[in-house]
Structures are given as structure tokens and as C-alpha cells.
Amino acid sequence: MGEHLVVIVGLAFGTFAMRFGGYLLGARIPSSGPWARALQALPGCLIAALLAVILAQAGPAEWGAAVLSLAAALLSRSLPLTMLAGVSAVWLLRGLI
């Protein structure tokens, strides 16, 4: 039982330390300037990089779903609708191909 308690306390401390560290770092992020603009663009860049890796390894169903998702995004400008279109398209195309 003693080893389990050490593990639980250690994991709890690690979780608290990461959350508190994130709070401390977040308070120091600049709200203007070139670093702020770079950090604002980061989520889009990460999604584009992940999508590029996925499509490089993908087959025709995934490429078709990507095209349909892009069309949905351009037409609707709605993230939930785009995600729904992409998931539905890949599910249907994998079933058909």
C-alpha cells in the first residue's frame, strides 16, 4: 500500500506543478508585438502540419474527405460543420472504397 500512496502523491504533485507552471508561463506571454502574433498563429500552423503528415500517409478516402472538408469550410465558415463534414465524409468514403 505504501508504494501506491507514493505514486499517487507523486502524480498529484506532478499534475499540480504542471498546471501551476502553465499559469506562471501564461502570465508572462506578451499581449502585443511579434511574439504575440506568432503565438496567435501557432494553433493553425500545428493543425496544418498534422494534416500534411496525415495526408502524406493517407489513401483515396482520406484525400476525398479532405477535399469535402475544405469545401465545407470555405462555404460555411463554421468549424463544427466542417468537422462534421470531414468525419462523415471519411466514414462514408472508407465504407465505399
N, CA, C and O atoms as a GROMACS GRO file, in nm:
protein
  388
    1MET      N    1   0.081  -0.119   0.000
    1MET     CA    2   0.000   0.000   0.000
    1MET      C    3   0.086   0.126   0.000
    1MET      O    4   0.048   0.228  -0.058
    2GLY      N    5   0.201   0.120   0.065
    2GLY     CA    6   0.290   0.235   0.074
    2GLY      C    7   0.340   0.282  -0.062
    2GLY      O    8   0.350   0.402  -0.087
    3GLU      N    9   0.373   0.186  -0.150
    3GLU     CA   10   0.420   0.223  -0.285
    3GLU      C   11   0.311   0.292  -0.364
    3GLU      O   12   0.337   0.386  -0.439
    4HIS      N   13   0.189   0.245  -0.348
    4HIS     CA   14   0.077   0.305  -0.421
    4HIS      C   15   0.055   0.449  -0.377
    4HIS      O   16   0.028   0.537  -0.459
    5LEU      N   17   0.068   0.473  -0.248
    5LEU     CA   18   0.049   0.607  -0.195
    5LEU      C   19   0.158   0.701  -0.247
    5LEU      O   20   0.129   0.816  -0.280
    6VAL      N   21   0.280   0.653  -0.255
    6VAL     CA   22   0.390   0.735  -0.308
    6VAL      C   23   0.364   0.771  -0.454
    6VAL      O   24   0.387   0.884  -0.495
    7VAL      N   25   0.316   0.675  -0.530
    7VAL     CA   26   0.286   0.701  -0.671
    7VAL      C   27   0.173   0.802  -0.684
    7VAL      O   28   0.182   0.895  -0.765
    8ILE      N   29   0.068   0.787  -0.606
    8ILE     CA   30  -0.046   0.878  -0.613
    8ILE      C   31  -0.004   1.020  -0.573
    8ILE      O   32  -0.039   1.116  -0.641
    9VAL      N   33   0.071   1.032  -0.465
    9VAL     CA   34   0.116   1.165  -0.422
    9VAL      C   35   0.212   1.225  -0.525
    9VAL      O   36   0.205   1.345  -0.553
   10GLY      N   37   0.299   1.144  -0.581
   10GLY     CA   38   0.391   1.194  -0.683
   10GLY      C   39   0.319   1.242  -0.808
   10GLY      O   40   0.353   1.347  -0.863
   11LEU      N   41   0.220   1.166  -0.852
   11LEU     CA   42   0.143   1.208  -0.970
   11LEU      C   43   0.060   1.333  -0.941
   11LEU      O   44   0.047   1.420  -1.026
   12ALA      N   45   0.005   1.342  -0.821
   12ALA     CA   46  -0.071   1.461  -0.784
   12ALA      C   47   0.021   1.583  -0.781
   12ALA      O   48  -0.017   1.690  -0.830
   13PHE      N   49   0.139   1.568  -0.726
   13PHE     CA   50   0.234   1.679  -0.724
   13PHE      C   51   0.275   1.719  -0.865
   13PHE      O   52   0.283   1.838  -0.896
   14GLY      N   53   0.301   1.619  -0.951
   14GLY     CA   54   0.338   1.649  -1.090
   14GLY      C   55   0.229   1.722  -1.164
   14GLY      O   56   0.256   1.815  -1.240
   15THR      N   57   0.104   1.680  -1.143
   15THR     CA   58  -0.009   1.746  -1.208
   15THR      C   59  -0.021   1.890  -1.160
   15THR      O   60  -0.037   1.981  -1.241
   16PHE      N   61  -0.012   1.910  -1.029
   16PHE     CA   62  -0.020   2.045  -0.975
   16PHE      C   63   0.094   2.132  -1.028
   16PHE      O   64   0.073   2.247  -1.064
   17ALA      N   65   0.215   2.077  -1.032
   17ALA     CA   66   0.332   2.154  -1.078
   17ALA      C   67   0.316   2.196  -1.225
   17ALA      O   68   0.350   2.308  -1.261
   18MET      N   69   0.264   2.105  -1.310
   18MET     CA   70   0.244   2.141  -1.450
   18MET      C   71   0.138   2.249  -1.465
   18MET      O   72   0.155   2.342  -1.544
   19ARG      N   73   0.030   2.238  -1.391
   19ARG     CA   74  -0.076   2.338  -1.401
   19ARG      C   75  -0.029   2.474  -1.348
   19ARG      O   76  -0.056   2.577  -1.410
   20PHE      N   77   0.040   2.473  -1.236
   20PHE     CA   78   0.089   2.598  -1.180
   20PHE      C   79   0.197   2.659  -1.270
   20PHE      O   80   0.202   2.780  -1.289
   21GLY      N   81   0.283   2.573  -1.325
   21GLY     CA   82   0.385   2.622  -1.418
   21GLY      C   83   0.323   2.683  -1.542
   21GLY      O   84   0.371   2.785  -1.592
   22GLY      N   85   0.218   2.621  -1.593
   22GLY     CA   86   0.148   2.677  -1.708
   22GLY      C   87   0.087   2.812  -1.676
   22GLY      O   88   0.088   2.903  -1.759
   23TYR      N   89   0.033   2.825  -1.555
   23TYR     CA   90  -0.022   2.954  -1.514
   23TYR      C   91   0.087   3.060  -1.507
   23TYR      O   92   0.068   3.172  -1.554
   24LEU      N   93   0.202   3.026  -1.450
   24LEU     CA   94   0.312   3.122  -1.439
   24LEU      C   95   0.364   3.162  -1.577
   24LEU      O   96   0.392   3.279  -1.602
   25LEU      N   97   0.377   3.064  -1.667
   25LEU     CA   98   0.424   3.096  -1.802
   25LEU      C   99   0.320   3.177  -1.879
   25LEU      O  100   0.354   3.270  -1.952
   26GLY      N  101   0.193   3.143  -1.862
   26GLY     CA  102   0.086   3.214  -1.932
   26GLY      C  103   0.077   3.360  -1.891
   26GLY      O  104   0.040   3.445  -1.972
   27ALA      N  105   0.111   3.389  -1.767
   27ALA     CA  106   0.107   3.527  -1.720
   27ALA      C  107   0.218   3.610  -1.782
   27ALA      O  108   0.209   3.733  -1.784
   28ARG      N  109   0.322   3.547  -1.833
   28ARG     CA  110   0.435   3.619  -1.891
   28ARG      C  111   0.430   3.630  -2.044
   28ARG      O  112   0.518   3.690  -2.104
   29ILE      N  113   0.327   3.574  -2.106
   29ILE     CA  114   0.315   3.580  -2.252
   29ILE      C  115   0.279   3.723  -2.292
   29ILE      O  116   0.187   3.782  -2.237
   30PRO      N  117   0.352   3.779  -2.387
   30PRO     CA  118   0.322   3.917  -2.428
   30PRO      C  119   0.187   3.926  -2.499
   30PRO      O  120   0.146   3.833  -2.569
   31SER      N  121   0.120   4.039  -2.480
   31SER     CA  122  -0.011   4.057  -2.543
   31SER      C  123  -0.002   4.137  -2.672
   31SER      O  124  -0.103   4.153  -2.741
   32SER      N  125   0.116   4.187  -2.706
   32SER     CA  126   0.134   4.258  -2.832
   32SER      C  127   0.276   4.237  -2.881
   32SER      O  128   0.363   4.193  -2.806
   33GLY      N  129   0.297   4.270  -3.007
   33GLY     CA  130   0.430   4.255  -3.064
   33GLY      C  131   0.444   4.129  -3.148
   33GLY      O  132   0.348   4.055  -3.165
   34PRO      N  133   0.564   4.105  -3.200
   34PRO     CA  134   0.584   3.991  -3.290
   34PRO      C  135   0.565   3.856  -3.222
   34PRO      O  136   0.515   3.763  -3.285
   35TRP      N  137   0.603   3.843  -3.094
   35TRP     CA  138   0.584   3.715  -3.025
   35TRP      C  139   0.436   3.684  -3.006
   35TRP      O  140   0.394   3.569  -3.019
   36ALA      N  141   0.358   3.786  -2.976
   36ALA     CA  142   0.214   3.765  -2.960
   36ALA      C  143   0.151   3.720  -3.091
   36ALA      O  144   0.067   3.630  -3.092
   37ARG      N  145   0.191   3.783  -3.203
   37ARG     CA  146   0.137   3.743  -3.334
   37ARG      C  147   0.179   3.601  -3.369
   37ARG      O  148   0.099   3.526  -3.425
   38ALA      N  149   0.301   3.563  -3.337
   38ALA     CA  150   0.347   3.427  -3.365
   38ALA      C  151   0.269   3.325  -3.283
   38ALA      O  152   0.232   3.220  -3.334
   39LEU      N  153   0.244   3.355  -3.157
   39LEU     CA  154   0.169   3.263  -3.072
   39LEU      C  155   0.024   3.253  -3.113
   39LEU      O  156  -0.038   3.148  -3.095
   40GLN      N  157  -0.033   3.360  -3.168
   40GLN     CA  158  -0.171   3.355  -3.216
   40GLN      C  159  -0.182   3.268  -3.341
   40GLN      O  160  -0.286   3.206  -3.364
   41ALA      N  161  -0.078   3.263  -3.423
   41ALA     CA  162  -0.080   3.183  -3.545
   41ALA      C  163  -0.043   3.037  -3.520
   41ALA      O  164  -0.065   2.953  -3.607
   42LEU      N  165   0.010   3.007  -3.404
   42LEU     CA  166   0.060   2.872  -3.376
   42LEU      C  167  -0.045   2.762  -3.387
   42LEU      O  168  -0.014   2.659  -3.448
   43PRO      N  169  -0.166   2.775  -3.334
   43PRO     CA  170  -0.263   2.664  -3.346
   43PRO      C  171  -0.294   2.628  -3.491
   43PRO      O  172  -0.303   2.510  -3.524
   44GLY      N  173  -0.311   2.727  -3.577
   44GLY     CA  174  -0.337   2.698  -3.719
   44GLY      C  175  -0.219   2.629  -3.785
   44GLY      O  176  -0.238   2.539  -3.867
   45CYS      N  177  -0.099   2.670  -3.750
   45CYS     CA  178   0.021   2.607  -3.806
   45CYS      C  179   0.032   2.462  -3.762
   45CYS      O  180   0.070   2.376  -3.842
   46LEU      N  181   0.002   2.434  -3.637
   46LEU     CA  182   0.009   2.297  -3.587
   46LEU      C  183  -0.094   2.208  -3.656
   46LEU      O  184  -0.063   2.094  -3.692
   47ILE      N  185  -0.215   2.258  -3.675
   47ILE     CA  186  -0.318   2.180  -3.743
   47ILE      C  187  -0.277   2.153  -3.887
   47ILE      O  188  -0.296   2.042  -3.937
   48ALA      N  189  -0.222   2.253  -3.955
   48ALA     CA  190  -0.178   2.234  -4.093
   48ALA      C  191  -0.065   2.131  -4.101
   48ALA      O  192  -0.062   2.049  -4.193
   49ALA      N  193   0.027   2.135  -4.006
   49ALA     CA  194   0.138   2.037  -4.006
   49ALA      C  195   0.086   1.895  -3.981
   49ALA      O  196   0.129   1.801  -4.047
   50LEU      N  197  -0.006   1.880  -3.886
   50LEU     CA  198  -0.063   1.748  -3.860
   50LEU      C  199  -0.141   1.697  -3.980
   50LEU      O  200  -0.132   1.579  -4.014
   51LEU      N  201  -0.217   1.783  -4.043
   51LEU     CA  202  -0.294   1.744  -4.161
   51LEU      C  203  -0.202   1.703  -4.275
   51LEU      O  204  -0.231   1.607  -4.347
   52ALA      N  205  -0.092   1.774  -4.294
   52ALA     CA  206   0.002   1.740  -4.401
   52ALA      C  207   0.061   1.601  -4.379
   52ALA      O  208   0.074   1.523  -4.473
   53VAL      N  209   0.097   1.569  -4.256
   53VAL     CA  210   0.153   1.436  -4.226
   53VAL      C  211   0.048   1.328  -4.249
   53VAL      O  212   0.077   1.223  -4.306
   54ILE      N  213  -0.075   1.353  -4.204
   54ILE     CA  214  -0.182   1.255  -4.222
   54ILE      C  215  -0.210   1.232  -4.369
   54ILE      O  216  -0.225   1.117  -4.412
   55LEU      N  217  -0.218   1.339  -4.447
   55LEU     CA  218  -0.249   1.324  -4.590
   55LEU      C  219  -0.134   1.261  -4.668
   55LEU      O  220  -0.156   1.197  -4.770
   56ALA      N  221  -0.011   1.279  -4.620
   56ALA     CA  222   0.104   1.216  -4.687
   56ALA      C  223   0.097   1.064  -4.676
   56ALA      O  224   0.149   0.993  -4.762
   57GLN      N  225   0.034   1.015  -4.571
   57GLN     CA  226   0.024   0.871  -4.549
   57GLN      C  227  -0.114   0.816  -4.583
   57GLN      O  228  -0.140   0.697  -4.565
   58ALA      N  229  -0.203   0.901  -4.633
   58ALA     CA  230  -0.343   0.863  -4.650
   58ALA      C  231  -0.371   0.803  -4.787
   58ALA      O  232  -0.290   0.810  -4.880
   59GLY      N  233  -0.489   0.744  -4.795
   59GLY     CA  234  -0.536   0.686  -4.919
   59GLY      C  235  -0.642   0.773  -4.983
   59GLY      O  236  -0.663   0.887  -4.942
   60PRO      N  237  -0.709   0.720  -5.084
   60PRO     CA  238  -0.808   0.798  -5.157
   60PRO      C  239  -0.927   0.843  -5.072
   60PRO      O  240  -0.981   0.951  -5.095
   61ALA      N  241  -0.968   0.764  -4.975
   61ALA     CA  242  -1.082   0.803  -4.891
   61ALA      C  243  -1.049   0.927  -4.809
   61ALA      O  244  -1.132   1.018  -4.797
   62GLU      N  245  -0.930   0.931  -4.753
   62GLU     CA  246  -0.891   1.045  -4.672
   62GLU      C  247  -0.871   1.170  -4.757
   62GLU      O  248  -0.906   1.280  -4.714
   63TRP      N  249  -0.816   1.154  -4.877
   63TRP     CA  250  -0.799   1.268  -4.967
   63TRP      C  251  -0.934   1.323  -5.010
   63TRP      O  252  -0.953   1.444  -5.018
   64GLY      N  253  -1.028   1.235  -5.039
   64GLY     CA  254  -1.162   1.279  -5.075
   64GLY      C  255  -1.230   1.352  -4.960
   64GLY      O  256  -1.296   1.453  -4.980
   65ALA      N  257  -1.213   1.299  -4.839
   65ALA     CA  258  -1.270   1.364  -4.721
   65ALA      C  259  -1.206   1.500  -4.698
   65ALA      O  260  -1.273   1.594  -4.656
   66ALA      N  261  -1.076   1.511  -4.724
   66ALA     CA  262  -1.008   1.640  -4.708
   66ALA      C  263  -1.064   1.743  -4.806
   66ALA      O  264  -1.084   1.859  -4.770
   67VAL      N  265  -1.088   1.701  -4.929
   67VAL     CA  266  -1.144   1.793  -5.028
   67VAL      C  267  -1.285   1.836  -4.988
   67VAL      O  268  -1.320   1.953  -4.998
   68LEU      N  269  -1.366   1.741  -4.943
   68LEU     CA  270  -1.502   1.775  -4.900
   68LEU      C  271  -1.500   1.864  -4.775
   68LEU      O  272  -1.583   1.954  -4.763
   69SER      N  273  -1.408   1.840  -4.684
   69SER     CA  274  -1.396   1.924  -4.566
   69SER      C  275  -1.355   2.066  -4.602
   69SER      O  276  -1.406   2.163  -4.546
   70LEU      N  277  -1.262   2.078  -4.696
   70LEU     CA  278  -1.220   2.210  -4.741
   70LEU      C  279  -1.336   2.285  -4.805
   70LEU      O  280  -1.354   2.404  -4.781
   71ALA      N  281  -1.414   2.215  -4.885
   71ALA     CA  282  -1.530   2.278  -4.947
   71ALA      C  283  -1.630   2.323  -4.841
   71ALA      O  284  -1.685   2.433  -4.849
   72ALA      N  285  -1.654   2.238  -4.742
   72ALA     CA  286  -1.747   2.275  -4.634
   72ALA      C  287  -1.695   2.395  -4.556
   72ALA      O  288  -1.772   2.483  -4.517
   73ALA      N  289  -1.565   2.399  -4.533
   73ALA     CA  290  -1.506   2.511  -4.459
   73ALA      C  291  -1.519   2.641  -4.537
   73ALA      O  292  -1.553   2.745  -4.480
   74LEU      N  293  -1.491   2.635  -4.666
   74LEU     CA  294  -1.499   2.756  -4.747
   74LEU      C  295  -1.643   2.805  -4.763
   74LEU      O  296  -1.668   2.925  -4.768
   75LEU      N  297  -1.737   2.713  -4.772
   75LEU     CA  298  -1.876   2.753  -4.792
   75LEU      C  299  -1.944   2.795  -4.662
   75LEU      O  300  -2.024   2.889  -4.663
   76SER      N  301  -1.914   2.730  -4.553
   76SER     CA  302  -1.989   2.756  -4.430
   76SER      C  303  -1.916   2.847  -4.331
   76SER      O  304  -1.980   2.918  -4.253
   77ARG      N  305  -1.783   2.846  -4.334
   77ARG     CA  306  -1.703   2.919  -4.236
   77ARG      C  307  -1.740   2.880  -4.093
   77ARG      O  308  -1.735   2.962  -4.001
   78SER      N  309  -1.777   2.753  -4.076
   78SER     CA  310  -1.817   2.702  -3.945
   78SER      C  311  -1.729   2.582  -3.911
   78SER      O  312  -1.727   2.483  -3.984
   79LEU      N  313  -1.657   2.591  -3.800
   79LEU     CA  314  -1.570   2.480  -3.759
   79LEU      C  315  -1.648   2.354  -3.726
   79LEU      O  316  -1.610   2.246  -3.773
   80PRO      N  317  -1.756   2.360  -3.647
   80PRO     CA  318  -1.830   2.236  -3.619
   80PRO      C  319  -1.887   2.170  -3.745
   80PRO      O  320  -1.885   2.048  -3.757
   81LEU      N  321  -1.937   2.251  -3.838
   81LEU     CA  322  -1.990   2.195  -3.962
   81LEU      C  323  -1.879   2.134  -4.047
   81LEU      O  324  -1.899   2.029  -4.109
   82THR      N  325  -1.764   2.197  -4.049
   82THR     CA  326  -1.650   2.143  -4.123
   82THR      C  327  -1.605   2.011  -4.062
   82THR      O  328  -1.576   1.916  -4.135
   83MET      N  329  -1.599   2.004  -3.930
   83MET     CA  330  -1.558   1.880  -3.864
   83MET      C  331  -1.660   1.769  -3.890
   83MET      O  332  -1.622   1.655  -3.915
   84LEU      N  333  -1.787   1.803  -3.883
   84LEU     CA  334  -1.891   1.705  -3.911
   84LEU      C  335  -1.882   1.655  -4.056
   84LEU      O  336  -1.896   1.536  -4.082
   85ALA      N  337  -1.859   1.746  -4.148
   85ALA     CA  338  -1.846   1.708  -4.289
   85ALA      C  339  -1.724   1.616  -4.308
   85ALA      O  340  -1.732   1.518  -4.381
   86GLY      N  341  -1.613   1.649  -4.245
   86GLY     CA  342  -1.492   1.568  -4.260
   86GLY      C  343  -1.506   1.429  -4.202
   86GLY      O  344  -1.468   1.330  -4.266
   87VAL      N  345  -1.559   1.419  -4.082
   87VAL     CA  346  -1.577   1.289  -4.018
   87VAL      C  347  -1.677   1.204  -4.097
   87VAL      O  348  -1.655   1.086  -4.120
   88SER      N  349  -1.787   1.267  -4.138
   88SER     CA  350  -1.888   1.193  -4.216
   88SER      C  351  -1.831   1.148  -4.349
   88SER      O  352  -1.855   1.035  -4.392
   89ALA      N  353  -1.756   1.235  -4.415
   89ALA     CA  354  -1.701   1.201  -4.546
   89ALA      C  355  -1.601   1.087  -4.536
   89ALA      O  356  -1.604   0.995  -4.618
   90VAL      N  357  -1.512   1.091  -4.439
   90VAL     CA  358  -1.414   0.983  -4.428
   90VAL      C  359  -1.483   0.852  -4.390
   90VAL      O  360  -1.442   0.746  -4.437
   91TRP      N  361  -1.587   0.858  -4.307
   91TRP     CA  362  -1.661   0.737  -4.271
   91TRP      C  363  -1.731   0.678  -4.393
   91TRP      O  364  -1.724   0.558  -4.416
   92LEU      N  365  -1.798   0.763  -4.471
   92LEU     CA  366  -1.868   0.714  -4.590
   92LEU      C  367  -1.771   0.665  -4.697
   92LEU      O  368  -1.792   0.559  -4.756
   93LEU      N  369  -1.665   0.742  -4.722
   93LEU     CA  370  -1.570   0.704  -4.828
   93LEU      C  371  -1.492   0.577  -4.792
   93LEU      O  372  -1.463   0.496  -4.880
   94ARG      N  373  -1.460   0.559  -4.665
   94ARG     CA  374  -1.394   0.433  -4.625
   94ARG      C  375  -1.486   0.314  -4.644
   94ARG      O  376  -1.441   0.204  -4.677
   95GLY      N  377  -1.615   0.335  -4.624
   95GLY     CA  378  -1.712   0.228  -4.646
   95GLY      C  379  -1.731   0.197  -4.793
   95GLY      O  380  -1.759   0.083  -4.828
   96LEU      N  381  -1.717   0.298  -4.879
   96LEU     CA  382  -1.739   0.277  -5.022
   96LEU      C  383  -1.616   0.228  -5.096
   96LEU      O  384  -1.626   0.153  -5.193
   97ILE      N  385  -1.499   0.270  -5.050
   97ILE     CA  386  -1.375   0.238  -5.124
   97ILE      C  387  -1.313   0.111  -5.070
   97ILE      O  388  -1.209   0.067  -5.120
   0.00000   0.00000   0.00000
